[in-house]
């Protein structure tokens, strides 16, 4: 009480003790004191922060009216999280009350806090709690009892581009002589006022580079970096995050024409709080030997989120969706709980989650297909006898069901499981065409993240279970292929006579 009375009469804070700072803060909040006294109390309390008081102090810091004070205190609290050790994760899960996040109105503090909690408390159960808290925060933000789809949330922040794009095959080449190589700038993808650009320059030590740059930048055709000096320069820009995976194929000079394949992760954050240089980023390890001709192809997938909150929500979904059941439950119970979670999500959200390379699924794609079949045909679909009616009736619009099946990576599913699903599906779903398209698509054969708890020697995506020829032959022999495909692949009478 003494510091509060002192501040009322002198507008100074001199008698505040660290041991009583938290109690003084509670009193000053109850009385309705201004930012200055509360900030002094918070500064002292943050120095002695513990897991028990971390969330309470974050909420109090976010309630200050001055942004500079809020940012200063929240940065100190977030720094505390980066000092946590793995042995403290369970304690953090028990003591950090994630539900309080819904009381924070400052968008930037929520983004930084959720990002730090994901990164520094690496427990699936904690991430589930964090997902529930972020869902509640988003419902408050959009003033809706039902959370909009992830695509709708993205478009609230960025209407000029879609949140997900696939680059099937972008060719980058020039006809310049080997002796006179020139830098080649290639626009891999354009979105809004920005471009994902690649640069190929055989004369440099790292000739495969990428960057995000404005269309109007004077450095668009230059290898020089565009330096953003202050956050004011980004005031008119959306705060977008990019997460993606690209595959680059090229021919090194010393490989005798052999094609080398490199993979790279795209991670980019365009935020006012952290201005950055729009410079070039390596595609791959510069220790490799490089090519002399500027020829390569680029393919891959990109998530271009219009706001960091979309990326965080997507990340929490893709790491927890298939881990909502306790670890000691059998697969049937786990499937029921997972299907229930999937049914609660809007279809557009579910499709964006299932398309991700970072989606973690116990046992891999066969678990995903099993859960989708139970969601579409009913939970008892695998327990019906062989005399049950075929094809089976399905729930959901045809367009929605086909979008969900397109997200499956069919090459990692045993052929028998594919044929079983093909028997169940009516021709209106065009599952045969979906499987063929996936088996032909290089993006559809990329491995996802290993399931939690799996070591490198035990990989759910170790081998391709099915290839295109096997599927077409088996489906044709069982008369499950469309009639026009069967006619096209049937040998002509002239061939039979040979």
C-alpha positions in Angstrom: 0.0 0.0 0.0 2.9 2.4 0.7 4.1 2.7 -2.9 0.5 3.4 -4.0 0.0 6.2 -1.4 3.5 7.6 -2.3 2.6 7.7 -6.0 -0.8 9.4 -5.3 0.9 12.2 -3.4 4.2 12.6 -5.2 3.8 10.9 -8.6 7.0 9.1 -7.9 7.8 5.4 -7.2 10.7 5.1 -4.7 9.5 2.8 -2.0 8.7 -0.3 -4.1 10.4 -3.5 -3.0 10.9 -6.5 -5.3 9.4 -8.8 -2.8 6.0 -7.0 -2.7 6.0 -5.8 -6.4 3.3 -8.3 -7.4 1.0 -7.5 -4.6 1.5 -3.8 -5.2 0.6 -4.4 -8.9 -2.7 -6.2 -7.9 -3.6 -3.3 -5.6 -2.8 -0.6 -8.3 -4.9 -2.5 -10.8 -7.8 -2.8 -8.4 -7.6 0.9 -7.5 -7.3 1.8 -11.2 -3.9 3.5 -11.2 -2.2 4.7 -14.3 0.5 3.0 -16.4 3.5 4.5 -14.7 3.0 2.8 -11.3 1.8 -0.4 -12.8 4.8 -0.5 -15.2 7.2 0.0 -12.3 5.6 -2.8 -10.4 5.7 -5.1 -13.5 9.3 -4.3 -14.1 10.2 -5.5 -10.6 7.9 -8.5 -10.8 9.3 -9.6 -14.2 12.8 -9.8 -12.7 11.5 -12.6 -10.4 9.1 -14.3 -12.8 8.4 -18.0 -12.4 6.3 -20.5 -14.3 3.5 -19.9 -11.8 3.4 -16.1 -12.5 4.4 -15.9 -16.1 1.0 -15.8 -17.7 -0.4 -13.5 -15.1 2.4 -11.0 -15.7 2.0 -11.3 -19.5 -1.7 -10.4 -19.3 -1.0 -7.5 -17.0 1.8 -6.2 -19.3 -0.5 -6.5 -22.3 -3.1 -4.4 -20.5 -0.9 -1.3 -20.4 -2.0 1.5 -22.7 1.5 2.5 -24.0 2.9 0.2 -26.7 6.5 0.8 -25.7 5.9 -0.4 -22.2 3.9 -3.4 -23.4 6.7 -4.5 -25.8 9.5 -4.0 -23.3 7.9 -6.2 -20.6 6.6 -8.8 -23.0 10.1 -9.2 -24.6 11.6 -9.8 -21.1 8.9 -12.4 -20.3 9.4 -14.2 -23.7 13.2 -14.2 -23.1 12.4 -16.2 -19.9 10.8 -19.0 -22.0 13.9 -19.4 -24.1 15.8 -20.4 -21.0 13.6 -23.4 -20.2 15.2 -26.8 -20.3 13.4 -30.1 -21.4 13.1 -31.2 -17.8 10.9 -28.1 -17.1 8.5 -28.8 -20.0 6.0 -30.8 -17.9 6.1 -28.2 -15.1 5.5 -25.5 -17.7 2.5 -27.4 -19.0 1.0 -27.7 -15.5 1.6 -24.1 -14.4 1.2 -21.9 -17.5 -2.5 -21.3 -17.9 -2.9 -20.9 -21.6 -6.6 -20.1 -21.4 -5.6 -16.6 -20.2 -4.4 -15.8 -23.7 -8.0 -14.9 -24.7 -7.8 -11.9 -22.3 -4.9 -10.3 -24.3 -6.1 -7.7 -26.9 -2.6 -6.9 -28.3 -2.3 -8.9 -31.5 1.5 -8.7 -31.7 2.0 -9.9 -28.1 -0.3 -12.9 -28.8 1.8 -13.8 -31.9 5.1 -13.5 -30.1 3.9 -15.3 -27.0 2.3 -18.2 -28.8 5.4 -18.6 -31.1 7.7 -18.7 -28.1 5.5 -21.2 -26.2 5.4 -23.5 -29.2 9.1 -23.4 -29.6 10.1 -23.7 -26.0 7.5 -26.0 -24.4 7.7 -29.0 -26.7 4.9 -31.2 -25.5 2.0 -32.3 -27.7 -0.4 -32.0 -24.7 0.7 -28.4 -24.1 0.3 -27.6 -27.8 -3.3 -29.0 -27.6 -4.0 -26.6 -24.8 -2.4 -23.8 -26.7 -4.5 -24.6 -29.8 -7.7 -24.4 -27.7 -6.6 -21.0 -26.3 -5.8 -19.6 -29.7 -9.1 -20.9 -31.1 -10.9 -19.0 -28.3 -8.9 -15.9 -29.0 -9.7 -16.0 -32.7 -13.4 -16.4 -31.9 -13.3 -13.3 -29.8 -11.3 -11.5 -32.5 -13.9 -12.3 -35.2 -16.8 -12.0 -32.8 -18.2 -15.4 -33.8 -19.3 -18.5 -31.8 -18.0 -20.6 -34.7 -14.5 -20.1 -35.9 -14.3 -19.1 -39.6 -12.3 -21.3 -41.9 -8.5 -20.8 -42.0 -8.9 -19.5 -45.6 -11.4 -16.9 -44.5 -9.1 -15.8 -41.6 -6.3 -15.4 -44.2 -8.5 -13.4 -46.5 -9.4 -11.1 -43.7 -5.8 -9.9 -43.7 -4.8 -10.5 -47.3 -7.4 -10.6 -50.1 -5.0 -10.5 -53.0 -3.7 -14.1 -52.9 -4.7 -17.6 -51.8 -3.0 -19.1 -48.7 -1.7 -22.3 -50.5 -0.1 -22.8 -53.9 1.6 -25.7 -55.6 4.5 -25.2 -58.0 4.3 -28.2 -60.2 7.3 -27.5 -62.5 8.9 -24.1 -63.0 11.7 -24.2 -65.6 14.6 -21.8 -65.3 17.1 -21.8 -68.2 19.1 -19.5 -70.6 20.8 -20.0 -73.9 23.9 -18.1 -73.0 27.3 -19.6 -73.9 29.1 -21.5 -71.1 31.9 -19.0 -71.2 29.7 -16.0 -70.7 27.3 -16.9 -67.8 24.8 -14.2 -66.8 22.6 -14.0 -63.7 19.1 -15.2 -64.4 16.2 -13.9 -62.3 13.1 -16.1 -62.3 9.7 -15.2 -60.7 8.6 -18.5 -59.1 5.3 -17.1 -57.8 3.7 -13.7 -57.7 1.3 -12.7 -54.9 -0.1 -9.2 -54.2 2.7 -6.7 -54.5 5.4 -9.3 -53.9 7.3 -11.9 -55.8 9.1 -15.1 -54.7 12.1 -14.8 -56.9 15.0 -17.1 -57.8 18.4 -16.1 -59.0 20.8 -18.5 -60.9 24.3 -17.3 -61.3 27.0 -19.9 -62.2 29.8 -17.4 -61.4 29.0 -17.2 -57.7 29.9 -19.5 -54.9 26.2 -20.0 -54.2 24.4 -19.9 -57.6 21.0 -21.0 -56.4 19.3 -18.3 -54.3 15.8 -17.1 -53.4 14.2 -14.0 -51.9 10.9 -12.1 -51.5 10.9 -8.7 -53.2 8.4 -6.1 -54.2 7.4 -5.9 -57.9 8.3 -2.2 -57.8 11.7 -2.6 -56.2 14.6 -0.9 -58.1 16.6 -4.0 -57.2 14.2 -6.4 -58.9 16.7 -7.3 -61.7 19.8 -6.8 -59.5 21.7 -9.1 -57.2 21.9 -6.2 -54.6 19.8 -6.4 -51.5 16.9 -4.0 -50.8 17.5 -2.8 -47.3 14.5 -1.8 -45.2 15.8 0.8 -42.8 12.8 1.1 -40.4 9.4 -0.4 -39.6 7.7 2.7 -41.1 8.8 1.5 -44.5 6.5 -1.5 -44.0 3.5 0.3 -42.6 1.4 -0.3 -45.8 2.3 -4.0 -46.1 0.5 -7.0 -44.8 2.4 -8.9 -42.1 2.6 -12.2 -44.0 4.5 -15.4 -43.2 5.7 -17.9 -45.7 6.3 -21.5 -45.0 7.1 -24.0 -47.8 9.2 -26.7 -49.3 10.9 -26.5 -52.7 12.7 -29.1 -54.8 15.4 -27.9 -57.2 16.8 -30.1 -60.0 19.9 -29.1 -62.0 22.9 -30.5 -63.9 26.4 -29.8 -62.4 29.3 -29.3 -64.7 31.3 -32.1 -63.2 28.6 -34.8 -63.1 28.6 -35.7 -66.9 25.0 -34.5 -67.4 23.6 -36.3 -64.3 20.7 -34.5 -62.6 21.2 -33.4 -59.0 18.2 -32.9 -56.7 18.3 -30.5 -53.8 15.5 -29.7 -51.3 15.1 -26.5 -49.3 12.7 -25.1 -46.7 11.3 -21.7 -47.4 10.8 -19.6 -44.2 10.1 -15.9 -44.4 8.5 -13.4 -42.1 7.5 -10.0 -43.3 6.7 -8.1 -40.1 6.9 -4.4 -39.0 8.4 -5.3 -35.7 11.4 -6.9 -37.3 12.4 -5.0 -40.4 14.8 -7.1 -42.5 16.9 -7.0 -45.6 15.2 -8.5 -48.6 18.4 -10.3 -49.5 19.2 -13.6 -51.2 18.9 -16.9 -49.2 20.8 -20.0 -50.1 18.8 -22.8 -51.8 21.3 -25.5 -50.7 24.6 -26.3 -49.0 27.3 -24.3 -50.7 29.8 -27.2 -50.3 28.2 -28.9 -53.2 29.8 -28.8 -56.7 27.7 -26.6 -59.0 26.8 -26.5 -62.6 28.1 -24.3 -65.4 24.9 -23.9 -67.5 22.0 -22.0 -65.9 19.4 -24.8 -66.2 17.2 -26.0 -63.4 13.6 -26.8 -62.6 11.8 -25.9 -59.4 8.7 -27.5 -57.8 7.2 -27.5 -54.4 4.5 -26.2 -52.1 4.0 -22.8 -50.4 1.8 -21.5 -47.6 1.5 -17.7 -48.0 -0.3 -16.7 -44.8 -1.6 -13.1 -44.7 -0.9 -12.8 -41.0 1.3 -14.7 -38.5 -1.7 -15.8 -36.5 -2.8 -17.9 -39.5 0.6 -19.6 -39.6 0.6 -20.3 -35.9 -3.0 -21.7 -35.9 -2.1 -23.9 -38.9 1.1 -25.1 -37.2 -0.7 -26.1 -34.0 -3.4 -28.0 -36.0 -0.9 -30.0 -38.2 1.1 -31.1 -35.1 -1.9 -32.1 -32.9 -4.8 -33.1 -35.1 -3.9 -36.8 -35.0 -2.7 -36.8 -31.4 -5.9 -35.9 -29.6 -6.3 -39.3 -28.0 -4.2 -40.4 -24.9 -1.2 -42.5 -25.9 -2.4 -45.6 -24.1 -5.7 -45.9 -26.1 -6.1 -48.4 -29.0 -6.3 -47.3 -32.6 -10.1 -47.5 -32.8 -10.5 -45.1 -30.0 -7.9 -42.8 -31.4 -9.6 -42.9 -34.8 -13.0 -42.0 -33.2 -11.5 -39.0 -31.4 -9.5 -37.9 -34.5 -12.6 -38.1 -36.8 -14.5 -36.1 -34.3 -11.9 -33.4 -34.4 -11.8 -33.4 -38.2 -15.6 -33.1 -38.4 -15.5 -30.0 -36.2 -13.2 -28.2 -38.5 -14.4 -26.3 -41.6 -13.6 -28.3 -44.8 -11.4 -25.5 -46.1 -9.4 -25.6 -42.9 -9.1 -29.4 -42.9 -7.8 -29.4 -46.5 -5.1 -26.8 -45.7 -4.0 -28.9 -42.8 -3.9 -32.2 -44.7 -1.9 -30.7 -47.6 1.0 -29.8 -45.3 4.4 -31.6 -45.4 4.6 -31.0 -41.6 1.4 -32.9 -40.8 2.3 -35.6 -38.3 0.3 -38.8 -38.5 0.9 -42.0 -36.5 1.7 -44.8 -39.0 1.6 -42.3 -41.9 -0.8 -42.1 -44.8 -2.7 -45.3 -44.1 -3.9 -43.8 -40.9 -5.0 -40.7 -42.7 -6.9 -42.7 -45.3 -8.5 -44.8 -42.6 -9.8 -41.7 -40.7 -11.0 -40.1 -43.9 -13.0 -43.2 -44.9 -14.5 -43.3 -41.4 -15.4 -39.7 -41.6 -16.9 -40.0 -45.1 -18.6 -43.5 -45.0 -19.2 -43.8 -41.3 -17.2 -45.1 -38.2 -18.3 -48.7 -38.8 -17.2 -48.8 -42.5 -14.3 -51.2 -41.7 -16.6 -53.6 -39.7 -19.3 -54.1 -42.4 -19.5 -57.5 -44.0 -18.5 -58.2 -47.6 -22.1 -58.5 -48.6 -22.8 -54.8 -47.7 -24.0 -52.6 -50.5 -21.4 -51.2 -52.9 -20.7 -48.5 -53.6 -21.5 -47.0 -50.2 -23.3 -43.8 -49.5 -21.1 -40.9 -48.3 -21.6 -37.8 -46.2 -20.6 -34.4 -47.4 -20.7 -32.7 -50.8 -18.9 -34.3 -53.7 -16.6 -31.4 -54.1 -15.6 -31.4 -50.4 -14.9 -35.2 -50.4 -12.8 -35.0 -53.5 -10.7 -32.2 -52.1 -10.1 -34.3 -49.0 -9.0 -37.3 -51.0 -6.7 -35.2 -53.1 -4.7 -34.3 -50.0 -3.7 -38.0 -49.4 -0.3 -39.1 -50.6 -1.4 -42.3 -52.3 2.1 -43.7 -53.1 2.6 -44.3 -49.4 -0.5 -46.4 -49.0 -0.6 -50.2 -49.7 -2.3 -51.1 -52.9 -4.9 -53.3 -51.1 -6.0 -50.3 -49.0 -6.4 -48.2 -52.2 -8.5 -50.9 -54.0 -10.7 -51.3 -50.9 -11.5 -47.6 -50.8 -12.0 -47.6 -54.6 -14.7 -50.3 -54.2 -16.6 -48.2 -51.6 -16.6 -44.9 -53.5 -19.2 -44.1 -56.2 -18.0 -42.9 -59.6 -19.2 -39.4 -58.8 -16.2 -39.0 -56.5 -13.8 -39.9 -59.4 -11.4 -41.5 -56.9 -9.6 -43.4 -59.7 -8.6 -40.2 -61.4 -7.5 -38.6 -58.0 -5.2 -41.6 -57.3 -3.7 -41.5 -60.8 -3.1 -37.8 -60.6 -1.4 -38.1 -57.2 0.8 -41.0 -58.3 2.0 -38.9 -61.3 2.5 -35.7 -59.3 6.0 -35.3 -57.9 4.6 -33.1 -55.0 2.3 -36.0 -54.0 5.3 -38.3 -53.3 7.1 -36.1 -50.8 7.5 -37.4 -47.3 5.7 -35.8 -44.4 7.3 -35.2 -41.0 8.0 -38.4 -39.0 5.3 -39.3 -36.4 6.2 -38.2 -32.9 8.4 -40.8 -31.1 9.6 -42.4 -34.3 13.4 -42.6 -34.8 15.2 -42.2 -38.1 15.5 -45.9 -38.6 11.7 -46.3 -38.3 10.0 -44.2 -40.9 6.3 -44.2 -41.8 7.4 -42.9 -45.3 10.4 -45.1 -45.8 9.3 -46.7 -49.1 6.7 -46.0 -51.8 4.0 -48.7 -51.3 2.2 -48.3 -54.7 3.3 -47.1 -58.1 1.1 -46.0 -61.1 1.5 -49.1 -63.2 0.6 -51.5 -60.3 -2.5 -49.4 -59.5 -3.7 -49.2 -63.1 -3.2 -52.9 -63.7 -4.9 -54.0 -60.5 -7.9 -51.6 -60.9 -8.3 -52.7 -64.5 -8.3 -56.4 -63.7 -10.9 -55.8 -61.0 -13.1 -53.7 -63.3 -12.7 -50.7 -61.0 -11.3 -48.4 -63.7 -13.6 -46.0 -65.6 -14.9 -47.5 -68.8 -13.1 -45.0 -71.1 -9.7 -45.8 -69.4 -10.4 -49.5 -69.8 -11.1 -49.0 -73.5 -8.0 -47.0 -73.9 -5.7 -49.5 -72.4 -7.2 -52.7 -73.9 -5.0 -54.2 -76.7 -6.4 -53.9 -80.3 -7.6 -57.1 -82.1 -4.6 -56.8 -84.4 -2.3 -57.2 -81.4 -4.2 -60.3 -80.3 -3.5 -62.0 -83.6 0.3 -61.5 -83.4 
